[in-house]
């Protein structure tokens, strides 16, 4: 098992990066790794309930799906 820290600095203005970071964190957790998220700069807005629900990448991926998985699996999120 490895340890991962995902540091997200982008917020609503960059849905692709937000979605991709959350997706990679989910994949790492699914593979049995220890995962932590750290939101800083523009990403702090994502900690507010409901904000991540608005984020959708051009590929159609929704950040909400990945974020909900991480919360349900008790991945620590630091702001």
N, C-alpha and C positions, 0 to 999 in steps of 0.2 A: 504494500500500500504506500502510495506517495502522498505528499501534501501539496495542495495548490492554494494560492492566494490570487484571486482575480481582483484587480484594481480597476474600477470603472470611473472615468472622469467625464464621460459624455452623458448628455441627458436627452431631453425631448427633441433637440435639434438634430440628433444623429441616430435615427432609429435602427439603422443597419448595425452600427457598432454596439449599441445597447443589446439588441436582440442576439447578436453573435456571441457576445461575452456571456450572457446568461445561458445560451445554448451550450457553450463549451463547459461552463461550470456544471450544468446538468449532466453532460456526458461524463465528466470526470467523477462526479458523485455516483452515477450509475455503475461505473467501473470499480466502485469500492474504495475510492480515494477520499482522503480528508480534504474538504473544500471549505474555504472562507471567501466571503465577498467583502470588499471595501469600497464604499461609494464616497467620492470626493469631488470637489469642484461642481460642475453642472449636474453630476449624477445624484447629488443629495436629494433633489426633487423626487427621485424615484422611491424614496423611503416613505413618502406621503401616500397613505392609502388611496388606491384607485388610479394613481398617476401612471403606473406601468401598463394599465389596461388600454391606454391610448396608443401604445407603441406597436407599430407593425412595419416590418422590413419590406422593401420592394419585392422580395422573393415570396412574400405572403406569410412568412413566419411571424407569429405574434409573441412578443416578449412575455405577455401574461402567462402563457402556457409554461414556459421555462421557469419564470419567477415563482409561480404557484408550486411547482414541483420542489424547488429549492426550499421554500418555506415549509411545506409539508414534511420534508425530510430533515428539518431542523438544521439547515446550513446556516452558520452564523453570518449575519450581515451587519457590518460596521459602517457607521456614518460619521 
